[in-house]
């Protein structure tokens, strides 16, 4: 660490890190982690910003040899940060979109305008639900046919909300698979 001072340029620290100097990485982390955290905190929750900051520096560890020392370090670091944030954001949107689609499909079973069609869809849904394991069937029924919140279901079943969400997710996957098989049989 004797070669590392507060004046040591980032590019030199990166070169040292690429040559195996872990103290050079520590110096870069100390120097820039708060900048990365502040940038991410403006774009997401405080907890997620902390998690992503750690991921940025893990990515820096993994990709250290991709950095070219003739280019400025800080823009490269923030390109890593931005790309990691965008990837994370896309994953989050995809999860929300899937959840929304699942909610819409099942709510359509229970809220159809035409009462004959509604009765038919509800009976079809009940037949498919009957093939699911009991906890999944109950959670789906409470969530979509009774409009209970996750908190209400968790309290009713003496579970935590995360377990209820997992049971629901597994049940929805099975429900979709069964519905697809039923559709292929027609």
N, C-alpha and C positions, 0 to 999 in steps of 0.2 A: 504494500500500500504506500511505500515511500515515494513511488513515482506519481501517485495520484494526489493532486491538490485541488483546491476549489477553482483554480484557474485552468485546470486541464480541460481542453475542449472536448465536447461530447464525442466528436468524431474520433479523437485519440482514445477516449475511453472505450468506444465501440471496437476499435482496432485491438486494443489490449484484451477486451473481453473475447473477441474472436480468436485470440491467441491463447485463451485459457485462463485469463485473470478474472476470477470470480469477484474480487474486490472492485474491479472496474464496473461490473454489472451492478453491484450494490451502490456504487456512487451514482450511476445513472438512475437507479430506482429512487434513491434518496432525493436526487435533484428534480426528477420529473413526475413521480407518482402523484403528487398533489395537483399538478397541472392536468394530468390525465383524468384524475378523479373529478376535478372541478368542471372540466369539459363535459364529462359523462353525466354529472349531476344535473346539468342544465337540460339534458335530453331524456332522463329517465328517473326512477325513484332512487333515493339515497342508497338503499340496500343493493339494488341492481347495479348502481354505479360502482359501488365497492367491489362487487363480484366481477364486473367487467374489467375494472382496473387490474385486478389480479390476473384475469385471463389475458389482458394485453401484455403484461410482463412475462407470463408463461409463454405466450406466442413469441415474444422477443427472444426468450431463451431458445426456443425451437428454430427460429428463423434467422438467428444471428449471422449466419454465413451468407444470407441473401443480401445483406446490407453492403453497399459499396461506399467505402470511406471517403471517396472524392465528393460525395453528395452530403448536404447538411443532414444531421441526424434528426433534429426535432420534426421537420416535415415528414420524414419517414416514419417516425414513431406515431405521429398523429394520423398518418394514412392507415397504419395498422389499427389504431384505435377506432377510427371512423368505420373502416371495413368490418371490424369485429362487432361494433355497435349495430351496423346495418344488417349483418347476418343474424344477430340476435333478435333484432326487431322483426325481421321477416319470419323467423321461427315463431315468435309470439303471435304475429298476425295470423299465421297459418293455424295455430292452435285455437285462437279465438274464432276463426272462420269455421273450422271443423265443428267446434262446439255449437256455434250458431246454426249451422246446417242441421246438426243432430236435433237441436231444440225445435227448429222449424218443422222438420219431418214429423217428429212425434206429436207436436202440437196440432199439426194438420189432421192427424188421426182423430183427435178428440174435438176439434172445432170446425167441422165442415158445415157449410150452409144448408145443404139439402139433408133433411132428417133421415130419409131412406139410405142415402149414401153414407151418412154419418153412422147409422146403425150398422151398416155392412162393414165399414172401415173399423169401427170399434170391435165388432165380433172377430174380424180378421186379426186385429191387433191382440185381442184377448187370446186367440188360438196360438199365435206366435209367442206371446208372453208366457203362456202355460208351459212351453218347452224349456224356458230358462230356469236356472237354479233359483231356489226360493229367495235368497237375499237380493239378487239382481232383479227379479220380478217385482218384489215389493218396492225397492227403491225407484224403479222406473214408473211403477204405478203411482206411487206417492208424488213423485216429481212432476210427471207429465199429465196424469189423469186427475190428480187431486190438487195440482199447483202448489205443493208444499215447497218451502225453501230448504236449502241444504241444512241450515241450522235446525229447522223443525224435524227433518228426517233424522239427523244425527241424534238429537235428543230422544226422539221416539224409539230409535233402535239402539240407544246407548253406545253410540260410536262417535268418533270425531268426524268433522266435516271432510277432512282429507280422505278418510276411509270410505265415506259415502260417495265422494266423487270418483274414487277408484272403482267401487262396485258399479256405479252408474256407467262409467266408461267401458268396463268389461261387458256389461249387459248390452250396451248400445252396439258394441262391435259384434256380439253374437246375434243381436236382433237384426242388424244389417245383413250379416251373412245368411241368416235364415230367410229374410225377406228376398235376398238375391236368389237363393236356391229355389224358393217358391216361385219367383218370377221366371226362372229358367225352365221350371217344370211346365209352365203354361204353353 
